[in-house]
Amino acid sequence: MPVFVALLRAVNVGGTGKLPMAELKAMCEAEGHTQVQTYIASGNVVFGSKTSAPVIRAALEARLQLYMGKAVGVFVRTAAELHDVWQANPFPDAPASRVMVHFLHDCPPLAALEHLKGRQREELKLGHREIYVHYPEGLGSSKLVIPAAKTGTGRNLNTVAKLAELASKVSA
């Protein structure tokens, strides 16, 4: 059975979108996913499923809409895809806590890095369906705005690595 990771956008971050992880786990189990595990309270869940990524995304978004009363973006990757995201880090010498991966539904447009605002020393690289950003002074002090990542969701490389590790331990 394939293993997936779902990343939710804007859940339990900055006082918005309160969703207990027990509820997220229950939603995934109700969809028939197995070995469901959440990781930290920001909307990360790992599970096995016979369903395809697009079906998983649509079902979770529908359940979250009912529960939250608003749309919640869900970004789904297979365990292998998430591992590849972690391995493809274009900033291997930077601390993992200062490299953010912005997950997108589709490939970022080639012009994604041309319309940045507030850029200082941040370094950016396009991935397959991600935008990698190295924040040398940390995310908290950055004024960087990436219009192409507006509807995506971000995780630092420490979180990506932990999710890839958890996914590797789910029985396929």
C-alpha positions in Angstrom: 0.0 0.0 0.0 1.5 3.4 -0.9 2.5 5.8 1.9 1.5 9.5 1.7 2.2 12.7 3.6 -0.5 15.4 3.6 0.5 19.0 4.6 -2.3 21.4 5.5 -2.1 25.1 4.9 -2.6 27.7 7.7 -3.7 25.3 10.4 -2.8 26.1 14.0 -0.4 28.8 12.9 -0.6 32.3 14.3 -3.9 31.7 16.0 -5.8 30.8 12.9 -7.5 27.7 11.8 -7.6 25.7 15.0 -7.7 22.0 14.3 -6.8 19.4 16.9 -4.5 16.8 15.4 -6.8 14.0 16.9 -9.5 15.4 14.6 -7.2 15.3 11.6 -6.2 11.7 12.4 -9.9 10.7 12.8 -10.7 12.4 9.4 -7.9 10.4 7.7 -9.0 7.1 9.4 -12.6 7.8 8.3 -11.3 8.0 4.7 -9.9 4.5 5.1 -6.3 5.5 5.5 -4.2 3.3 7.7 -1.3 3.7 10.2 -2.3 7.4 10.5 0.2 9.6 12.4 0.3 13.3 12.9 3.4 15.3 13.5 3.4 18.5 15.5 0.3 20.6 15.6 0.7 22.5 12.3 -1.2 20.0 10.1 1.2 17.3 9.0 -0.1 13.7 8.7 1.4 10.5 7.4 -0.6 7.4 6.4 -0.9 4.4 4.1 -3.7 4.5 1.5 -4.9 2.6 -1.6 -6.3 5.9 -2.9 -4.5 8.3 -5.3 -3.1 11.6 -4.2 -5.7 13.7 -6.1 -8.5 11.7 -4.4 -6.9 12.0 -1.0 -6.5 15.8 -1.5 -10.1 16.3 -2.6 -11.6 14.1 0.3 -9.5 15.8 3.0 -10.3 19.3 1.6 -14.0 18.5 1.7 -13.8 17.1 5.3 -11.8 20.1 6.4 -14.2 22.5 4.8 -17.1 21.0 6.8 -15.1 20.9 10.0 -13.4 24.4 9.8 -16.1 26.2 7.9 -13.6 27.5 5.4 -11.3 26.1 2.7 -8.1 24.5 3.9 -5.4 23.7 1.3 -4.0 20.2 1.4 -0.7 19.3 -0.3 -0.2 15.6 -0.8 3.1 13.9 -1.6 4.1 10.2 -1.6 6.7 9.1 0.8 9.2 8.9 -2.1 8.3 12.3 -3.3 8.8 13.8 0.1 12.1 12.1 0.5 13.2 13.5 -2.9 12.2 17.0 -1.7 14.4 16.6 1.3 17.3 15.2 -0.8 17.0 17.9 -3.4 17.8 20.7 -0.9 19.8 23.2 -2.9 21.2 24.8 0.2 23.0 21.8 1.9 25.4 24.0 3.9 22.6 26.1 5.5 21.1 25.1 8.8 17.9 23.0 8.1 15.9 25.4 10.4 16.7 28.2 8.0 15.6 26.5 4.8 11.9 26.6 4.0 10.2 24.4 1.4 7.1 26.0 0.0 4.9 23.2 -1.3 2.7 23.9 -4.3 0.1 21.9 -6.2 1.9 22.3 -9.5 5.3 23.2 -10.9 6.2 26.8 -10.0 6.1 29.1 -13.0 9.4 29.8 -14.6 8.9 33.5 -13.7 8.2 32.7 -10.0 11.3 34.3 -8.8 10.9 37.5 -10.9 8.1 39.0 -8.8 9.6 38.9 -5.3 9.0 41.7 -2.8 11.1 42.6 0.2 14.0 40.4 -0.7 17.2 40.9 1.2 19.7 38.2 1.5 17.4 35.3 1.0 18.4 32.7 -1.6 15.7 30.9 -3.7 15.6 27.9 -6.0 12.7 26.3 -7.8 12.0 22.6 -7.2 9.6 20.2 -9.0 6.5 21.4 -7.2 8.3 23.4 -4.5 10.1 26.6 -3.9 13.1 26.4 -1.6 14.2 29.4 0.3 17.3 29.9 2.5 16.6 32.6 5.1 20.1 33.5 6.4 18.8 35.7 9.2 15.8 33.4 9.9 12.2 33.4 8.7 11.0 35.7 11.5 13.1 38.7 10.5 12.5 38.3 6.7 10.2 40.6 4.8 10.3 38.4 1.7 7.0 37.9 -0.2 6.8 35.2 -2.8 3.6 35.7 -4.8 4.0 32.3 -6.5 3.9 30.6 -3.1 0.8 32.5 -1.8 -1.5 29.5 -2.0 1.2 27.0 -1.0 2.3 25.9 2.4 5.8 26.0 3.9 7.8 23.6 6.1 11.4 23.9 7.2 13.8 21.2 6.3 13.8 19.8 9.9 10.1 19.1 9.5 10.5 17.7 6.0 13.2 15.4 7.2 11.1 14.2 10.2 8.1 13.6 8.0 10.2 11.7 5.5 11.5 9.5 8.3 8.0 8.8 9.7 6.8 8.0 6.2 9.6 5.5 5.7 8.5 3.6 8.8 4.9 3.2 7.7 4.4 -0.3 6.3 3.7 -0.1 2.6 
